[in-house]
């Protein structure tokens, strides 16, 4: 029996090559359909709702959500959950301008399930807590 490969290392190298090529084709398919851009728009429009990657994949008609996650992370530079958190934190800044909202209310309004998660995400993104941010920015007049 003749074999094209001279060693097991060549077999592994060939298999790796096939996997990489298949992955690139799938990533290209996602990009051609604008899946990453559509995902970003969907998250930005619905960040205040409870969003799961399964829901987003379903809305976009994707069957292979795990592959989608890999492509999204590769192209955006963030995991889906990190991107969602960043969108929510960015949205929270306009609420922090208004002294009528508590941090808990703001967290809920932008889609965080609890204020602790909101505070941690804010600190990670901006290097300061929402309280410090609020003290540093000009205050809007109260409308009690």
Secondary structure, DSSP 8 states (H G I E B T S, - for coil): ---S-SSHHHHHHHHHHHHHHHHHHHHHHHHHTTHHHHHHHHHHHHTTS---HHHHHHHTT-S-HHHHHHHHHHHHSS-HHHHHHHHHHHHHHHHHT-TTS-HHHHHHHHT-SSHHHHHHHHHHHHSS-HHHHHHHS-------
